[in-house]
Amino acid sequence: MYPQGLFGIEALRLLISPVALFGIVFFILYLRQDGVRAGRAVLLLLMIAVAAFLGAKVFSLYVRGWQLYQPLAHELRGGLRYPGALLAMIAFAPLLKRWLLPELPLTRFLDVLAITVCFAFALVRISCWMNGCCTGPPCSGFLCLSYAPGSQVWYAHLQHGLIENSFQRSLPVLPLHFLFMAASLGVGLFLMWFDGRRSFDGQIALLYLVLHDGAKGLLESFRDPYVAQLQLSSLLTSAAGLLVLLAVIRWRRSRKSADDIA
Protein backbone atom coordinates (compact mmCIF):
# COMPACT_ATOMS: atom_id res chain seq x y z
CA MET A 1 0.00 0.00 0.00
CA TYR A 2 1.12 3.56 -0.66
CA PRO A 3 -0.78 5.78 1.81
CA GLN A 4 1.25 8.84 0.84
CA GLY A 5 1.04 8.06 -2.85
CA LEU A 6 3.21 6.18 -5.33
CA PHE A 7 6.33 8.19 -6.23
CA GLY A 8 4.83 11.11 -4.31
CA ILE A 9 1.58 11.10 -6.29
CA GLU A 10 -1.61 10.56 -4.33
CA ALA A 11 -3.60 7.48 -5.27
CA LEU A 12 -6.66 9.16 -6.73
CA ARG A 13 -4.59 11.61 -8.78
CA LEU A 14 -2.40 8.72 -9.93
CA LEU A 15 -5.31 6.64 -11.19
CA ILE A 16 -7.85 9.17 -12.43
CA SER A 17 -6.23 9.69 -15.84
CA PRO A 18 -5.71 5.97 -16.66
CA VAL A 19 -9.26 5.16 -15.53
CA ALA A 20 -10.69 8.01 -17.61
CA LEU A 21 -8.66 6.91 -20.65
CA PHE A 22 -9.84 3.33 -20.22
CA GLY A 23 -13.47 4.43 -20.00
CA ILE A 24 -13.24 6.57 -23.12
CA VAL A 25 -11.53 3.88 -25.21
CA PHE A 26 -13.86 1.13 -23.98
CA PHE A 27 -16.97 3.21 -24.69
CA ILE A 28 -15.90 4.20 -28.19
CA LEU A 29 -14.78 0.69 -29.17
CA TYR A 30 -17.98 -0.82 -27.81
CA LEU A 31 -20.07 1.51 -29.94
CA ARG A 32 -17.86 1.43 -33.04
CA GLN A 33 -20.67 -0.20 -35.02
CA ASP A 34 -23.12 2.57 -34.15
CA GLY A 35 -21.35 5.36 -36.03
CA VAL A 36 -20.54 7.35 -32.89
CA ARG A 37 -18.42 10.43 -33.49
CA ALA A 38 -15.26 9.81 -31.45
CA GLY A 39 -14.50 13.47 -30.69
CA ARG A 40 -18.00 14.16 -29.38
CA ALA A 41 -17.94 10.89 -27.40
CA VAL A 42 -14.67 11.84 -25.69
CA LEU A 43 -16.02 15.26 -24.70
CA LEU A 44 -19.27 13.69 -23.49
CA LEU A 45 -17.54 11.13 -21.27
CA LEU A 46 -15.16 13.73 -19.83
CA MET A 47 -18.09 15.97 -18.88
CA ILE A 48 -19.93 13.00 -17.36
CA ALA A 49 -16.79 12.12 -15.38
CA VAL A 50 -16.59 15.67 -14.01
CA ALA A 51 -20.27 15.56 -13.01
CA ALA A 52 -19.76 12.16 -11.35
CA PHE A 53 -16.70 13.42 -9.45
CA LEU A 54 -18.55 16.47 -8.15
CA GLY A 55 -21.57 14.37 -7.22
CA ALA A 56 -19.38 11.88 -5.35
CA LYS A 57 -17.69 14.70 -3.46
CA VAL A 58 -20.97 16.39 -2.49
CA PHE A 59 -22.46 13.09 -1.26
CA SER A 60 -19.30 12.41 0.75
CA LEU A 61 -19.58 15.82 2.41
CA TYR A 62 -23.24 15.09 3.19
CA VAL A 63 -22.32 11.78 4.85
CA ARG A 64 -19.63 13.58 6.89
CA GLY A 65 -22.03 16.28 8.04
CA TRP A 66 -20.41 18.78 5.64
CA GLN A 67 -17.13 18.54 7.53
CA LEU A 68 -13.96 18.83 5.43
CA TYR A 69 -11.02 16.50 5.90
CA GLN A 70 -8.14 18.06 7.77
CA PRO A 71 -5.67 18.95 6.39
CA LEU A 72 -7.57 19.97 3.27
CA ALA A 73 -5.04 18.15 1.08
CA HIS A 74 -6.70 14.91 2.22
CA GLU A 75 -9.80 15.89 0.23
CA LEU A 76 -7.79 15.13 -2.90
CA ARG A 77 -6.86 11.65 -1.62
CA GLY A 78 -10.40 10.45 -1.12
CA GLY A 79 -13.71 11.63 0.19
CA LEU A 80 -15.72 10.32 -2.75
CA ARG A 81 -18.95 8.34 -2.44
CA TYR A 82 -20.40 6.23 -5.22
CA PRO A 83 -24.12 7.08 -4.68
CA GLY A 84 -23.39 10.73 -5.38
CA ALA A 85 -21.57 9.83 -8.59
CA LEU A 86 -24.47 7.64 -9.73
CA LEU A 87 -27.10 10.29 -8.98
CA ALA A 88 -25.06 12.90 -10.86
CA MET A 89 -24.74 10.63 -13.89
CA ILE A 90 -28.46 9.84 -13.89
CA ALA A 91 -29.26 13.56 -13.70
CA PHE A 92 -26.77 14.97 -16.19
CA ALA A 93 -25.73 12.18 -18.60
CA PRO A 94 -29.01 12.21 -20.61
CA LEU A 95 -28.88 16.00 -20.95
CA LEU A 96 -25.24 15.98 -22.02
CA LYS A 97 -25.88 13.10 -24.45
CA ARG A 98 -28.77 14.97 -26.06
CA TRP A 99 -26.52 17.97 -26.57
CA LEU A 100 -23.37 16.22 -27.81
CA LEU A 101 -24.56 12.92 -29.36
CA PRO A 102 -28.19 13.40 -30.37
CA GLU A 103 -27.94 10.67 -33.03
CA LEU A 104 -27.29 7.95 -30.44
CA PRO A 105 -30.51 6.57 -28.85
CA LEU A 106 -30.62 7.43 -25.17
CA THR A 107 -31.44 3.89 -24.03
CA ARG A 108 -28.52 2.41 -25.98
CA PHE A 109 -26.22 5.10 -24.64
CA LEU A 110 -27.24 4.24 -21.07
CA ASP A 111 -26.66 0.52 -21.70
CA VAL A 112 -23.08 1.00 -22.85
CA LEU A 113 -22.42 3.64 -20.19
CA ALA A 114 -23.55 1.16 -17.52
CA ILE A 115 -21.11 -1.50 -18.72
CA THR A 116 -18.31 1.07 -18.94
CA VAL A 117 -19.01 2.32 -15.41
CA CYS A 118 -18.79 -1.22 -14.00
CA PHE A 119 -15.22 -1.65 -15.17
CA ALA A 120 -14.22 1.95 -14.39
CA PHE A 121 -15.43 1.64 -10.80
CA ALA A 122 -13.59 -1.66 -10.43
CA LEU A 123 -10.37 0.15 -11.40
CA VAL A 124 -11.11 3.04 -9.04
CA ARG A 125 -11.15 0.53 -6.16
CA ILE A 126 -7.39 0.23 -6.59
CA SER A 127 -7.16 3.72 -5.06
CA CYS A 128 -9.20 2.44 -2.09
CA TRP A 129 -6.57 -0.26 -1.57
CA MET A 130 -3.74 2.26 -1.86
CA ASN A 131 -5.40 4.65 0.59
CA GLY A 132 -6.55 1.93 2.98
CA CYS A 133 -10.17 3.06 2.84
CA CYS A 134 -13.50 1.27 2.33
CA THR A 135 -12.37 -1.58 4.59
CA GLY A 136 -14.30 -3.97 6.77
CA PRO A 137 -13.98 -4.86 10.47
CA PRO A 138 -10.84 -6.31 12.11
CA CYS A 139 -10.43 -10.00 11.36
CA SER A 140 -7.86 -12.76 11.66
CA GLY A 141 -8.30 -14.86 8.51
CA PHE A 142 -5.66 -15.30 5.82
CA LEU A 143 -7.57 -12.88 3.59
CA CYS A 144 -7.35 -10.06 6.14
CA LEU A 145 -4.81 -7.31 5.50
CA SER A 146 -3.10 -4.69 7.65
CA TYR A 147 -2.36 -1.24 6.23
CA ALA A 148 0.60 1.08 6.52
CA PRO A 149 0.78 4.19 8.73
CA GLY A 150 -0.96 7.10 6.99
CA SER A 151 -3.76 4.98 5.53
CA GLN A 152 -7.34 5.81 6.46
CA VAL A 153 -7.95 2.60 8.38
CA TRP A 154 -4.69 3.21 10.28
CA TYR A 155 -5.93 6.67 11.31
CA ALA A 156 -9.19 5.16 12.55
CA HIS A 157 -7.41 2.48 14.58
CA LEU A 158 -4.99 5.02 16.04
CA GLN A 159 -7.80 7.38 17.05
CA HIS A 160 -9.73 4.56 18.74
CA GLY A 161 -6.68 3.22 20.58
CA LEU A 162 -6.64 -0.08 18.71
CA ILE A 163 -2.91 0.29 18.00
CA GLU A 164 -0.39 1.47 20.57
CA ASN A 165 1.67 3.97 18.59
CA SER A 166 1.89 5.71 15.24
CA PHE A 167 4.64 3.39 14.00
CA GLN A 168 2.45 0.30 14.03
CA ARG A 169 0.49 -0.86 11.02
CA SER A 170 -3.26 -1.11 11.34
CA LEU A 171 -4.91 -4.22 12.69
CA PRO A 172 -5.72 -6.83 10.02
CA VAL A 173 -9.10 -5.96 8.51
CA LEU A 174 -11.40 -7.31 5.83
CA PRO A 175 -10.24 -5.75 2.50
CA LEU A 176 -13.78 -4.83 1.55
CA HIS A 177 -12.63 -2.76 -1.42
CA PHE A 178 -11.54 -5.98 -3.18
CA LEU A 179 -15.06 -7.39 -2.72
CA PHE A 180 -16.51 -4.18 -4.18
CA MET A 181 -14.05 -4.55 -7.07
CA ALA A 182 -15.03 -8.17 -7.66
CA ALA A 183 -18.73 -7.23 -7.63
CA SER A 184 -18.20 -4.48 -10.22
CA LEU A 185 -16.13 -6.76 -12.45
CA GLY A 186 -18.59 -9.63 -12.13
CA VAL A 187 -21.59 -7.46 -12.98
CA GLY A 188 -19.71 -5.83 -15.87
CA LEU A 189 -18.78 -9.19 -17.40
CA PHE A 190 -22.35 -10.47 -17.01
CA LEU A 191 -23.80 -7.35 -18.63
CA MET A 192 -21.38 -7.67 -21.57
CA TRP A 193 -22.50 -11.27 -22.06
CA PHE A 194 -26.18 -10.43 -21.68
CA ASP A 195 -25.97 -7.40 -23.97
CA GLY A 196 -26.14 -9.58 -27.07
CA ARG A 197 -29.23 -11.28 -25.64
CA ARG A 198 -31.10 -8.21 -24.42
CA SER A 199 -34.78 -7.89 -25.27
CA PHE A 200 -34.75 -4.10 -25.56
CA ASP A 201 -32.43 -1.12 -25.33
CA GLY A 202 -32.26 0.15 -21.78
CA GLN A 203 -32.49 -3.33 -20.27
CA ILE A 204 -28.75 -3.42 -19.54
CA ALA A 205 -28.85 -0.06 -17.75
CA LEU A 206 -31.73 -1.25 -15.56
CA LEU A 207 -29.98 -4.54 -14.82
CA TYR A 208 -26.93 -2.51 -13.82
CA LEU A 209 -28.98 -0.67 -11.20
CA VAL A 210 -30.49 -3.91 -9.92
CA LEU A 211 -27.34 -6.03 -9.81
CA HIS A 212 -24.51 -3.59 -9.20
CA ASP A 213 -26.24 -1.49 -6.58
CA GLY A 214 -27.87 -4.54 -5.05
CA ALA A 215 -24.47 -6.20 -4.59
CA LYS A 216 -22.98 -2.97 -3.26
CA GLY A 217 -25.87 -2.54 -0.84
CA LEU A 218 -25.30 -6.02 0.57
CA LEU A 219 -21.54 -5.51 0.88
CA GLU A 220 -22.06 -2.20 2.70
CA SER A 221 -23.16 -4.31 5.70
CA PHE A 222 -19.49 -5.16 6.24
CA ARG A 223 -18.10 -1.62 6.03
CA ASP A 224 -16.35 -0.45 9.19
CA PRO A 225 -17.33 2.12 10.29
CA TYR A 226 -20.80 1.38 8.98
CA VAL A 227 -22.42 4.20 6.98
CA ALA A 228 -26.18 3.79 6.83
CA GLN A 229 -26.65 6.35 4.03
CA LEU A 230 -24.42 4.34 1.68
CA GLN A 231 -26.26 1.08 2.20
CA LEU A 232 -29.71 2.65 2.10
CA SER A 233 -29.04 4.61 -1.09
CA SER A 234 -27.67 1.53 -2.89
CA LEU A 235 -30.55 -0.73 -1.83
CA LEU A 236 -33.15 1.89 -2.76
CA THR A 237 -31.50 2.39 -6.15
CA SER A 238 -31.51 -1.37 -6.75
CA ALA A 239 -35.16 -1.65 -5.72
CA ALA A 240 -36.15 1.29 -7.96
CA GLY A 241 -34.29 -0.27 -10.90
CA LEU A 242 -36.06 -3.59 -10.32
CA LEU A 243 -39.50 -1.94 -10.21
CA VAL A 244 -38.86 -0.04 -13.44
CA LEU A 245 -37.47 -3.16 -15.13
CA LEU A 246 -40.51 -5.25 -14.17
CA ALA A 247 -42.85 -2.46 -15.26
CA VAL A 248 -41.17 -2.19 -18.67
CA ILE A 249 -41.26 -5.97 -19.17
CA ARG A 250 -44.94 -6.07 -18.24
CA TRP A 251 -45.72 -3.16 -20.56
CA ARG A 252 -43.87 -4.80 -23.45
CA ARG A 253 -45.75 -8.07 -22.92
CA SER A 254 -49.11 -6.34 -22.77
CA ARG A 255 -48.33 -4.38 -25.94
CA LYS A 256 -47.22 -7.57 -27.71
CA SER A 257 -50.46 -9.30 -26.66
CA ALA A 258 -52.49 -6.36 -27.94
CA ASP A 259 -50.65 -6.44 -31.28
CA ASP A 260 -51.24 -10.18 -31.60
CA ILE A 261 -54.99 -9.73 -30.99
CA ALA A 262 -55.14 -6.88 -33.50
One Martini backbone bead per residue (centre of mass of N, CA, C, O) as a GRO file, in nm:
protein
  262
    1MET     BB    1   0.100   0.033   0.015
    2TYR     BB    2   0.031   0.405  -0.059
    3PRO     BB    3  -0.062   0.652   0.146
    4GLN     BB    4   0.134   0.888   0.001
    5GLY     BB    5   0.194   0.759  -0.256
    6LEU     BB    6   0.324   0.713  -0.575
    7PHE     BB    7   0.592   0.895  -0.616
    8GLY     BB    8   0.413   1.134  -0.464
    9ILE     BB    9   0.134   1.028  -0.570
   10GLU     BB   10  -0.177   1.026  -0.533
   11ALA     BB   11  -0.399   0.787  -0.594
   12LEU     BB   12  -0.622   0.939  -0.746
   13ARG     BB   13  -0.430   1.102  -0.933
   14LEU     BB   14  -0.294   0.847  -1.055
   15LEU     BB   15  -0.579   0.704  -1.172
   16ILE     BB   16  -0.773   0.899  -1.326
   17SER     BB   17  -0.651   0.893  -1.613
   18PRO     BB   18  -0.655   0.586  -1.679
   19VAL     BB   19  -0.959   0.549  -1.628
   20ALA     BB   20  -1.058   0.755  -1.835
   21LEU     BB   21  -0.922   0.626  -2.080
   22PHE     BB   22  -1.060   0.355  -2.061
   23GLY     BB   23  -1.354   0.454  -2.085
   24ILE     BB   24  -1.330   0.584  -2.363
   25VAL     BB   25  -1.228   0.342  -2.526
   26PHE     BB   26  -1.448   0.141  -2.454
   27PHE     BB   27  -1.693   0.303  -2.555
   28ILE     BB   28  -1.606   0.340  -2.851
   29LEU     BB   29  -1.559   0.039  -2.924
   30TYR     BB   30  -1.847  -0.060  -2.848
   31LEU     BB   31  -1.971   0.174  -3.067
   32ARG     BB   32  -1.845   0.133  -3.362
   33GLN     BB   33  -2.127   0.038  -3.509
   34ASP     BB   34  -2.293   0.332  -3.446
   35GLY     BB   35  -2.145   0.597  -3.548
   36VAL     BB   36  -1.965   0.736  -3.344
   37ARG     BB   37  -1.832   1.031  -3.247
   38ALA     BB   38  -1.536   1.053  -3.096
   39GLY     BB   39  -1.509   1.348  -3.004
   40ARG     BB   40  -1.786   1.368  -2.866
   41ALA     BB   41  -1.748   1.125  -2.676
   42VAL     BB   42  -1.514   1.235  -2.514
   43LEU     BB   43  -1.653   1.491  -2.409
   44LEU     BB   44  -1.888   1.349  -2.273
   45LEU     BB   45  -1.727   1.171  -2.069
   46LEU     BB   46  -1.578   1.401  -1.928
   47MET     BB   47  -1.835   1.545  -1.823
   48ILE     BB   48  -1.942   1.303  -1.665
   49ALA     BB   49  -1.696   1.274  -1.479
   50VAL     BB   50  -1.723   1.547  -1.344
   51ALA     BB   51  -2.008   1.506  -1.232
   52ALA     BB   52  -1.938   1.253  -1.065
   53PHE     BB   53  -1.724   1.380  -0.885
   54LEU     BB   54  -1.903   1.600  -0.760
   55GLY     BB   55  -2.118   1.408  -0.651
   56ALA     BB   56  -1.927   1.241  -0.468
   57LYS     BB   57  -1.837   1.481  -0.293
   58VAL     BB   58  -2.112   1.578  -0.187
   59PHE     BB   59  -2.197   1.309  -0.054
   60SER     BB   60  -1.959   1.294   0.139
   61LEU     BB   61  -2.024   1.555   0.292
   62TYR     BB   62  -2.299   1.463   0.390
   63VAL     BB   63  -2.202   1.217   0.556
   64ARG     BB   64  -1.995   1.427   0.722
   65GLY     BB   65  -2.155   1.693   0.785
   66TRP     BB   66  -1.979   1.906   0.615
   67GLN     BB   67  -1.688   1.795   0.671
   68LEU     BB   68  -1.364   1.851   0.639
   69TYR     BB   69  -1.071   1.751   0.576
   70GLN     BB   70  -0.777   1.709   0.785
   71PRO     BB   71  -0.621   1.824   0.580
   72LEU     BB   72  -0.726   1.942   0.272
   73ALA     BB   73  -0.548   1.743   0.103
   74HIS     BB   74  -0.734   1.488   0.168
   75GLU     BB   75  -0.957   1.548  -0.048
   76LEU     BB   76  -0.771   1.430  -0.288
   77ARG     BB   77  -0.756   1.120  -0.171
   78GLY     BB   78  -1.077   1.143  -0.125
   79GLY     BB   79  -1.408   1.173  -0.057
   80LEU     BB   80  -1.585   0.945  -0.216
   81ARG     BB   81  -1.925   0.869  -0.337
   82TYR     BB   82  -2.109   0.671  -0.534
   83PRO     BB   83  -2.406   0.778  -0.517
   84GLY     BB   84  -2.335   1.061  -0.623
   85ALA     BB   85  -2.234   0.972  -0.900
   86LEU     BB   86  -2.494   0.834  -0.996
   87LEU     BB   87  -2.688   1.075  -0.969
   88ALA     BB   88  -2.532   1.259  -1.163
   89MET     BB   89  -2.557   1.077  -1.413
   90ILE     BB   90  -2.865   1.062  -1.424
   91ALA     BB   91  -2.904   1.376  -1.451
   92PHE     BB   92  -2.672   1.455  -1.690
   93ALA     BB   93  -2.625   1.250  -1.921
   94PRO     BB   94  -2.880   1.293  -2.101
   95LEU     BB   95  -2.826   1.596  -2.156
   96LEU     BB   96  -2.542   1.564  -2.281
   97LYS     BB   97  -2.620   1.366  -2.505
   98ARG     BB   98  -2.826   1.550  -2.651
   99TRP     BB   99  -2.606   1.763  -2.722
  100LEU     BB  100  -2.357   1.569  -2.845
  101LEU     BB  101  -2.543   1.277  -2.913
  102PRO     BB  102  -2.834   1.269  -3.078
  103GLU     BB  103  -2.803   0.997  -3.259
  104LEU     BB  104  -2.802   0.846  -2.991
  105PRO     BB  105  -2.972   0.644  -2.819
  106LEU     BB  106  -3.037   0.663  -2.493
  107THR     BB  107  -3.062   0.361  -2.412
  108ARG     BB  108  -2.794   0.273  -2.543
  109PHE     BB  109  -2.611   0.463  -2.390
  110LEU     BB  110  -2.680   0.350  -2.104
  111ASP     BB  111  -2.581   0.066  -2.147
  112VAL     BB  112  -2.279   0.130  -2.208
  113LEU     BB  113  -2.228   0.302  -1.960
  114ALA     BB  114  -2.276   0.078  -1.752
  115ILE     BB  115  -2.044  -0.105  -1.837
  116THR     BB  116  -1.819   0.103  -1.807
  117VAL     BB  117  -1.862   0.165  -1.503
  118CYS     BB  118  -1.793  -0.105  -1.387
  119PHE     BB  119  -1.487  -0.102  -1.470
  120ALA     BB  120  -1.411   0.174  -1.355
  121PHE     BB  121  -1.481   0.111  -1.055
  122ALA     BB  122  -1.285  -0.121  -1.024
  123LEU     BB  123  -1.031   0.058  -1.066
  124VAL     BB  124  -1.083   0.264  -0.835
  125ARG     BB  125  -1.033   0.051  -0.599
  126ILE     BB  126  -0.728   0.080  -0.594
  127SER     BB  127  -0.731   0.345  -0.425
  128CYS     BB  128  -0.846   0.212  -0.173
  129TRP     BB  129  -0.603   0.032  -0.122
  130MET     BB  130  -0.387   0.261  -0.110
  131ASN     BB  131  -0.554   0.423   0.128
  132GLY     BB  132  -0.722   0.239   0.326
  133CYS     BB  133  -1.022   0.212   0.230
  134CYS     BB  134  -1.309   0.050   0.244
  135THR     BB  135  -1.331  -0.129   0.503
  136GLY     BB  136  -1.349  -0.362   0.736
  137PRO     BB  137  -1.329  -0.546   0.993
  138PRO     BB  138  -1.164  -0.700   1.209
  139CYS     BB  139  -0.936  -0.979   1.148
  140SER     BB  140  -0.778  -1.335   1.108
  141GLY     BB  141  -0.757  -1.412   0.832
  142PHE     BB  142  -0.583  -1.465   0.533
  143LEU     BB  143  -0.744  -1.213   0.393
  144CYS     BB  144  -0.634  -1.024   0.586
  145LEU     BB  145  -0.533  -0.675   0.623
  146SER     BB  146  -0.272  -0.454   0.664
  147TYR     BB  147  -0.190  -0.103   0.717
  148ALA     BB  148  -0.025   0.168   0.672
  149PRO     BB  149   0.090   0.443   0.772
  150GLY     BB  150  -0.168   0.688   0.667
  151SER     BB  151  -0.403   0.536   0.650
  152GLN     BB  152  -0.734   0.533   0.717
  153VAL     BB  153  -0.746   0.284   0.904
  154TRP     BB  154  -0.511   0.375   1.082
  155TYR     BB  155  -0.641   0.629   1.194
  156ALA     BB  156  -0.880   0.487   1.327
  157HIS     BB  157  -0.712   0.303   1.518
  158LEU     BB  158  -0.559   0.529   1.660
  159GLN     BB  159  -0.807   0.691   1.771
  160HIS     BB  160  -0.923   0.408   1.921
  161GLY     BB  161  -0.671   0.241   2.045
  162LEU     BB  162  -0.582  -0.026   1.866
  163ILE     BB  163  -0.306   0.114   1.864
  164GLU     BB  164  -0.017   0.224   2.029
  165ASN     BB  165   0.128   0.351   1.769
  166SER     BB  166   0.240   0.527   1.475
  167PHE     BB  167   0.426   0.268   1.375
  168GLN     BB  168   0.197   0.098   1.337
  169ARG     BB  169  -0.001  -0.101   1.197
  170SER     BB  170  -0.279  -0.207   1.129
  171LEU     BB  171  -0.515  -0.399   1.167
  172PRO     BB  172  -0.659  -0.660   1.056
  173VAL     BB  173  -0.871  -0.650   0.765
  174LEU     BB  174  -1.127  -0.631   0.559
  175PRO     BB  175  -1.098  -0.609   0.202
  176LEU     BB  176  -1.365  -0.464   0.073
  177HIS     BB  177  -1.266  -0.341  -0.197
  178PHE     BB  178  -1.233  -0.621  -0.341
  179LEU     BB  179  -1.537  -0.689  -0.337
  180PHE     BB  180  -1.628  -0.448  -0.499
  181MET     BB  181  -1.456  -0.515  -0.744
  182ALA     BB  182  -1.578  -0.795  -0.804
  183ALA     BB  183  -1.867  -0.695  -0.846
  184SER     BB  184  -1.813  -0.507  -1.086
  185LEU     BB  185  -1.685  -0.719  -1.271
  186GLY     BB  186  -1.913  -0.927  -1.271
  187VAL     BB  187  -2.134  -0.741  -1.381
  188GLY     BB  188  -1.988  -0.650  -1.639
  189LEU     BB  189  -1.960  -0.933  -1.768
  190PHE     BB  190  -2.260  -1.001  -1.771
  191LEU     BB  191  -2.356  -0.758  -1.943
  192MET     BB  192  -2.191  -0.828  -2.192
  193TRP     BB  193  -2.326  -1.102  -2.239
  194PHE     BB  194  -2.633  -0.993  -2.234
  195ASP     BB  195  -2.638  -0.780  -2.461
  196GLY     BB  196  -2.688  -0.995  -2.702
  197ARG     BB  197  -2.981  -1.078  -2.531
  198ARG     BB  198  -3.150  -0.849  -2.536
  199SER     BB  199  -3.483  -0.713  -2.564
  200PHE     BB  200  -3.390  -0.409  -2.491
  201ASP     BB  201  -3.327  -0.097  -2.471
  202GLY     BB  202  -3.218  -0.047  -2.124
  203GLN     BB  203  -3.179  -0.321  -1.976
  204ILE     BB  204  -2.885  -0.293  -1.883
  205ALA     BB  205  -2.918  -0.043  -1.703
  206LEU     BB  206  -3.123  -0.177  -1.509
  207LEU     BB  207  -2.943  -0.417  -1.427
  208TYR     BB  208  -2.728  -0.246  -1.300
  209LEU     BB  209  -2.896  -0.137  -1.068
  210VAL     BB  210  -2.973  -0.409  -0.948
  211LEU     BB  211  -2.688  -0.555  -0.924
  212HIS     BB  212  -2.476  -0.347  -0.837
  213ASP     BB  213  -2.639  -0.210  -0.601
  214GLY     BB  214  -2.715  -0.467  -0.458
  215ALA     BB  215  -2.427  -0.564  -0.394
  216LYS     BB  216  -2.336  -0.308  -0.249
  217GLY     BB  217  -2.553  -0.309  -0.028
  218LEU     BB  218  -2.458  -0.576   0.101
  219LEU     BB  219  -2.154  -0.496   0.151
  220GLU     BB  220  -2.210  -0.251   0.348
  221SER     BB  221  -2.241  -0.431   0.609
  222PHE     BB  222  -1.902  -0.449   0.632
  223ARG     BB  223  -1.850  -0.174   0.700
  224ASP     BB  224  -1.567   0.010   0.865
  225PRO     BB  225  -1.757   0.217   0.926
  226TYR     BB  226  -2.083   0.238   0.929
  227VAL     BB  227  -2.301   0.355   0.648
  228ALA     BB  228  -2.626   0.402   0.601
  229GLN     BB  229  -2.650   0.578   0.340
  230LEU     BB  230  -2.507   0.378   0.149
  231GLN     BB  231  -2.696   0.137   0.175
  232LEU     BB  232  -2.969   0.272   0.123
  233SER     BB  233  -2.911   0.390  -0.159
  234SER     BB  234  -2.847   0.120  -0.300
  235LEU     BB  235  -3.112  -0.035  -0.236
  236LEU     BB  236  -3.306   0.173  -0.362
  237THR     BB  237  -3.188   0.165  -0.645
  238SER     BB  238  -3.237  -0.135  -0.693
  239ALA     BB  239  -3.543  -0.131  -0.648
  240ALA     BB  240  -3.611   0.077  -0.867
  241GLY     BB  241  -3.491  -0.084  -1.104
  242LEU     BB  242  -3.679  -0.329  -1.071
  243LEU     BB  243  -3.952  -0.188  -1.108
  244VAL     BB  244  -3.894  -0.077  -1.391
  245LEU     BB  245  -3.828  -0.343  -1.529
  246LEU     BB  246  -4.102  -0.484  -1.474
  247ALA     BB  247  -4.276  -0.267  -1.610
  248VAL     BB  248  -4.156  -0.293  -1.894
  249ILE     BB  249  -4.211  -0.592  -1.938
  250ARG     BB  250  -4.517  -0.573  -1.901
  251TRP     BB  251  -4.568  -0.366  -2.127
  252ARG     BB  252  -4.451  -0.536  -2.361
  253ARG     BB  253  -4.647  -0.776  -2.329
  254SER     BB  254  -4.912  -0.620  -2.362
  255ARG     BB  255  -4.846  -0.508  -2.645
  256LYS     BB  256  -4.806  -0.780  -2.784
  257SER     BB  257  -5.091  -0.888  -2.728
  258ALA     BB  258  -5.239  -0.659  -2.877
  259ASP     BB  259  -5.109  -0.714  -3.156
  260ASP     BB  260  -5.206  -1.007  -3.187
  261ILE     BB  261  -5.511  -0.942  -3.181
  262ALA     BB  262  -5.494  -0.728  -3.421
   0.00000   0.00000   0.00000
